[in-house]
Amino acid sequence: MEQALQTMIDNMPEKTGKLLAEWKTILAAKNFAKHGEAMNFLKKEHGVKHGFANTIIKLSKDNQETPEDLIAKQYTGKEALKPIYDKLLEVILALGDDITKTPKKDSVSLIRKRQFALIKPATKTRIDLGLKLKGKSETERLGDSGPFGTMCTHRVKLTDATELDEELVSWLREAYEGSL
C-alpha cells in the first residue's frame, strides 16, 4: 500500500472520528448505489472532508482489507490485549526506521531484511511474541517457538504491558540487529 494512502488511513480516526473499519460498516449498512450519494452522506451527515470521504468510499467498494482492518479483526473479542500490542509496536518501531510492519489475518510480522519478530494474539488473555534469536538458549521466559515453528526461534508469552521490560527490549533489539 502506498505511503500516502497508509498515512491517510492512520490519520482517519483523528480527522474523522472513526476508524476505516467503522466507516466501512456504516457505508455497508446504507448500501449506496452511487459514489456521489455516499460522498454527500459522509460530508453532510458526518462532516467528513472530501479527500477522506473519497478514500473511505473507494476502500469500502473495493472490499479491500487494509492493515488497520486486519489488526482490528485480530483484537475483536480480545480488546484487553490491544494496549500490549500497541506498546510492543511502539518499542519495536523505535529500534529503527527500516522496519516494515506486515499485518496478516492472525498476526503481525516485523521485518527488516528478514522477519525478526511476530506478534499474535494467541488467546483472549495472552499475546505470543515470536522472535528470531539464532543460537540463543531458552529460559523459563524465553521459550521455544511453539506454534510459530520455523518462522521464529523463540516465543515470549505476554499478558500485561508491564512485561515489556528491559530484558524483553534487549531480546527485541538482538532479533532486530540479527535480521540484516
Contacts in CASP RR format, 6 or more apart in sequence:
PFRMAT RR
TARGET T0000
AUTHOR 0000-0000-0000
METHOD contacts of the structure
MODEL  1
MEQALQTMIDNMPEKTGKLLAEWKTILAAKNFAKHGEAMNFLKKEHGVKH
GFANTIIKLSKDNQETPEDLIAKQYTGKEALKPIYDKLLEVILALGDDIT
KTPKKDSVSLIRKRQFALIKPATKTRIDLGLKLKGKSETERLGDSGPFGT
MCTHRVKLTDATELDEELVSWLREAYEGSL
1 66 0 8 1.000
1 67 0 8 1.000
5 55 0 8 1.000
6 67 0 8 1.000
8 51 0 8 1.000
8 52 0 8 1.000
8 55 0 8 1.000
9 20 0 8 1.000
9 55 0 8 1.000
9 59 0 8 1.000
9 66 0 8 1.000
9 67 0 8 1.000
9 68 0 8 1.000
10 68 0 8 1.000
12 18 0 8 1.000
12 19 0 8 1.000
12 20 0 8 1.000
12 23 0 8 1.000
12 52 0 8 1.000
12 55 0 8 1.000
12 56 0 8 1.000
13 19 0 8 1.000
15 49 0 8 1.000
15 52 0 8 1.000
16 23 0 8 1.000
16 46 0 8 1.000
16 48 0 8 1.000
16 49 0 8 1.000
16 52 0 8 1.000
16 56 0 8 1.000
18 26 0 8 1.000
19 68 0 8 1.000
19 72 0 8 1.000
20 56 0 8 1.000
20 59 0 8 1.000
20 66 0 8 1.000
20 68 0 8 1.000
20 69 0 8 1.000
21 68 0 8 1.000
21 69 0 8 1.000
21 72 0 8 1.000
23 42 0 8 1.000
23 56 0 8 1.000
23 60 0 8 1.000
24 56 0 8 1.000
24 59 0 8 1.000
24 60 0 8 1.000
24 69 0 8 1.000
27 38 0 8 1.000
27 42 0 8 1.000
27 56 0 8 1.000
27 57 0 8 1.000
27 60 0 8 1.000
28 60 0 8 1.000
30 38 0 8 1.000
30 41 0 8 1.000
32 38 0 8 1.000
32 41 0 8 1.000
35 57 0 8 1.000
35 61 0 8 1.000
38 53 0 8 1.000
38 57 0 8 1.000
38 60 0 8 1.000
39 50 0 8 1.000
39 53 0 8 1.000
39 54 0 8 1.000
39 57 0 8 1.000
42 48 0 8 1.000
42 52 0 8 1.000
42 53 0 8 1.000
42 56 0 8 1.000
42 57 0 8 1.000
43 49 0 8 1.000
43 50 0 8 1.000
43 53 0 8 1.000
48 56 0 8 1.000
59 66 0 8 1.000
65 73 0 8 1.000
67 101 0 8 1.000
67 102 0 8 1.000
67 103 0 8 1.000
70 103 0 8 1.000
70 104 0 8 1.000
70 105 0 8 1.000
71 85 0 8 1.000
71 103 0 8 1.000
71 108 0 8 1.000
73 105 0 8 1.000
74 103 0 8 1.000
74 105 0 8 1.000
74 106 0 8 1.000
74 107 0 8 1.000
74 108 0 8 1.000
74 120 0 8 1.000
74 121 0 8 1.000
75 81 0 8 1.000
75 82 0 8 1.000
75 85 0 8 1.000
75 121 0 8 1.000
77 124 0 8 1.000
78 121 0 8 1.000
78 123 0 8 1.000
78 124 0 8 1.000
80 124 0 8 1.000
80 125 0 8 1.000
81 121 0 8 1.000
81 124 0 8 1.000
81 125 0 8 1.000
81 126 0 8 1.000
81 127 0 8 1.000
83 161 0 8 1.000
84 127 0 8 1.000
84 158 0 8 1.000
84 159 0 8 1.000
84 160 0 8 1.000
84 161 0 8 1.000
84 163 0 8 1.000
84 164 0 8 1.000
85 108 0 8 1.000
85 119 0 8 1.000
85 121 0 8 1.000
85 127 0 8 1.000
87 161 0 8 1.000
87 164 0 8 1.000
88 119 0 8 1.000
88 127 0 8 1.000
88 129 0 8 1.000
88 158 0 8 1.000
88 164 0 8 1.000
89 101 0 8 1.000
89 108 0 8 1.000
89 119 0 8 1.000
91 164 0 8 1.000
91 169 0 8 1.000
91 172 0 8 1.000
92 99 0 8 1.000
92 110 0 8 1.000
92 117 0 8 1.000
92 172 0 8 1.000
92 176 0 8 1.000
93 99 0 8 1.000
93 101 0 8 1.000
95 172 0 8 1.000
95 173 0 8 1.000
95 176 0 8 1.000
96 176 0 8 1.000
98 112 0 8 1.000
99 110 0 8 1.000
99 111 0 8 1.000
99 112 0 8 1.000
99 176 0 8 1.000
100 110 0 8 1.000
100 111 0 8 1.000
100 112 0 8 1.000
101 108 0 8 1.000
101 109 0 8 1.000
101 110 0 8 1.000
102 108 0 8 1.000
102 109 0 8 1.000
102 110 0 8 1.000
102 111 0 8 1.000
106 120 0 8 1.000
106 121 0 8 1.000
107 118 0 8 1.000
107 119 0 8 1.000
107 120 0 8 1.000
108 118 0 8 1.000
108 119 0 8 1.000
108 120 0 8 1.000
109 115 0 8 1.000
109 117 0 8 1.000
109 118 0 8 1.000
110 116 0 8 1.000
110 117 0 8 1.000
110 118 0 8 1.000
110 119 0 8 1.000
111 179 0 8 1.000
112 176 0 8 1.000
112 179 0 8 1.000
112 180 0 8 1.000
113 179 0 8 1.000
113 180 0 8 1.000
114 132 0 8 1.000
114 179 0 8 1.000
115 132 0 8 1.000
115 151 0 8 1.000
115 152 0 8 1.000
115 179 0 8 1.000
116 131 0 8 1.000
116 132 0 8 1.000
116 175 0 8 1.000
116 176 0 8 1.000
116 178 0 8 1.000
116 179 0 8 1.000
117 129 0 8 1.000
117 130 0 8 1.000
117 131 0 8 1.000
117 132 0 8 1.000
117 152 0 8 1.000
117 172 0 8 1.000
117 175 0 8 1.000
117 176 0 8 1.000
118 129 0 8 1.000
118 130 0 8 1.000
118 131 0 8 1.000
118 148 0 8 1.000
118 151 0 8 1.000
118 152 0 8 1.000
119 127 0 8 1.000
119 128 0 8 1.000
119 129 0 8 1.000
119 130 0 8 1.000
120 127 0 8 1.000
120 128 0 8 1.000
120 129 0 8 1.000
120 130 0 8 1.000
120 148 0 8 1.000
121 127 0 8 1.000
122 128 0 8 1.000
122 147 0 8 1.000
122 157 0 8 1.000
125 159 0 8 1.000
126 157 0 8 1.000
126 158 0 8 1.000
126 159 0 8 1.000
127 157 0 8 1.000
127 158 0 8 1.000
127 159 0 8 1.000
128 147 0 8 1.000
128 148 0 8 1.000
128 155 0 8 1.000
128 156 0 8 1.000
128 157 0 8 1.000
128 158 0 8 1.000
129 155 0 8 1.000
129 156 0 8 1.000
129 157 0 8 1.000
129 158 0 8 1.000
129 168 0 8 1.000
130 145 0 8 1.000
130 148 0 8 1.000
130 151 0 8 1.000
130 152 0 8 1.000
130 154 0 8 1.000
130 155 0 8 1.000
130 156 0 8 1.000
131 142 0 8 1.000
131 152 0 8 1.000
131 153 0 8 1.000
131 154 0 8 1.000
131 155 0 8 1.000
131 156 0 8 1.000
131 171 0 8 1.000
131 172 0 8 1.000
131 175 0 8 1.000
132 152 0 8 1.000
132 153 0 8 1.000
132 154 0 8 1.000
132 175 0 8 1.000
132 178 0 8 1.000
132 179 0 8 1.000
133 142 0 8 1.000
133 153 0 8 1.000
133 154 0 8 1.000
133 171 0 8 1.000
133 174 0 8 1.000
133 175 0 8 1.000
134 153 0 8 1.000
134 178 0 8 1.000
135 153 0 8 1.000
136 142 0 8 1.000
136 153 0 8 1.000
136 154 0 8 1.000
136 171 0 8 1.000
136 174 0 8 1.000
138 144 0 8 1.000
138 154 0 8 1.000
141 156 0 8 1.000
141 167 0 8 1.000
142 154 0 8 1.000
142 155 0 8 1.000
142 156 0 8 1.000
142 171 0 8 1.000
143 154 0 8 1.000
143 155 0 8 1.000
143 156 0 8 1.000
144 154 0 8 1.000
144 155 0 8 1.000
145 151 0 8 1.000
145 152 0 8 1.000
145 153 0 8 1.000
145 154 0 8 1.000
145 155 0 8 1.000
146 155 0 8 1.000
147 155 0 8 1.000
148 155 0 8 1.000
154 171 0 8 1.000
156 163 0 8 1.000
156 168 0 8 1.000
156 171 0 8 1.000
158 164 0 8 1.000
END
